[in-house]
Amino acid sequence: MNTSPTATNSETRQKTYIRAVLFLLPALCFWASARVFLLPKLEYDWQRSTVAVSEAHWVMNVVHAVMHHGGVVLLALTATFLLLELRFAIYRRIAVGATVFALNSAVMLGLTAMCMAALIK
């Protein structure tokens, strides 16, 4: 009884999604807590600081873009993922991995920008 190599290497849909959620959950928790707790404090400190607006205001623009528009990015990536899932289910693992990588990268960019903004002020 020989099985084809593709049948032994494929993983189930549920296993792929569970793995994606497990890799994505910590980043989403960090993003949500940073948006709720850290971003208001950082904005308050920037309003009170003596840094000239033209010097490093681009850092706060990056922070605002990533933190406030993260939901839109998540929605766009989810729509792209669903399109790939419906059209090309054979590439599920690649699509899930790329989506999780993009979301984790966006969270890391936002947290790094917040750290830079805190150090510049």
C-alpha positions in Angstrom: 0.0 0.0 0.0 1.9 3.0 -1.3 0.8 6.5 -0.4 1.7 9.5 -2.5 4.2 11.9 -1.1 1.8 14.8 -1.2 -0.7 13.0 1.0 1.8 12.3 3.8 3.2 15.9 3.8 -0.1 17.8 3.8 -1.5 18.9 7.1 -5.1 19.3 8.0 -6.9 22.6 7.8 -7.5 22.7 11.5 -3.9 22.0 12.4 -2.8 24.9 10.1 -5.3 27.3 11.6 -4.5 26.3 15.2 -0.8 26.8 14.6 -1.5 30.2 13.0 -3.6 31.3 16.0 -1.0 30.2 18.5 1.8 32.1 16.7 -0.4 35.2 16.2 -2.1 35.4 19.6 0.9 36.8 21.6 1.5 39.6 19.0 -2.2 40.6 19.0 -2.2 40.7 22.8 0.9 42.9 22.9 -0.7 45.2 20.2 -4.0 45.5 22.0 -2.4 46.2 25.4 0.1 48.8 23.8 -2.8 50.5 22.1 -4.9 50.7 25.3 -2.3 51.4 27.9 1.0 52.6 26.4 -0.1 54.8 23.5 -2.2 57.3 25.5 0.7 57.7 27.9 3.1 58.2 25.1 0.8 60.8 23.4 0.5 62.6 26.7 4.3 62.7 27.2 4.8 63.9 23.6 2.3 66.8 24.2 4.2 67.9 27.3 7.7 67.4 25.8 10.0 70.2 24.4 10.9 68.4 21.2 10.4 70.6 18.2 7.6 69.3 16.0 9.7 69.1 12.9 12.5 67.2 14.5 10.9 63.8 15.2 7.2 64.1 14.5 7.5 61.4 11.8 8.0 58.8 14.6 4.7 59.6 16.1 3.1 59.5 12.7 4.4 56.0 12.2 3.1 55.1 15.7 -0.4 56.5 14.9 -0.5 54.8 11.5 0.3 51.4 12.9 -1.7 51.6 16.1 -4.8 53.3 14.8 -5.0 51.6 11.4 -4.0 48.2 12.6 -7.6 47.0 12.3 -7.7 48.1 8.6 -4.5 46.2 8.0 -5.9 43.2 9.7 -9.1 43.4 7.7 -7.1 43.7 4.4 -4.9 40.8 5.3 -7.9 38.7 6.3 -9.7 39.5 3.0 -6.6 38.6 1.0 -6.2 35.4 3.0 -9.9 34.4 2.5 -9.5 35.0 -1.2 -6.4 32.8 -1.4 -8.2 30.2 0.8 -11.2 30.0 -1.4 -9.4 30.2 -4.7 -6.1 28.3 -4.0 -6.7 26.0 -1.0 -3.7 24.0 -2.1 -1.4 26.9 -0.9 -3.1 27.2 2.5 0.0 26.7 4.5 1.9 29.3 2.6 -0.9 31.8 2.7 -1.4 31.3 6.5 2.3 31.6 7.1 2.6 34.8 5.1 -0.4 36.3 6.8 0.9 35.5 10.3 4.4 36.8 9.3 2.9 40.1 8.0 0.8 40.7 11.1 3.7 39.9 13.5 5.9 42.2 11.5 3.3 45.0 11.7 3.1 44.6 15.5 6.8 44.6 15.9 7.0 47.8 13.7 4.5 49.5 15.9 6.2 48.6 19.1 9.6 49.6 17.8 8.2 52.9 16.7 6.7 53.5 20.1 10.1 52.7 21.8 11.8 55.1 19.4 9.2 57.8 20.2 9.7 57.3 23.9 13.5 57.6 23.5 13.4 60.7 21.3 11.2 62.8 23.5 
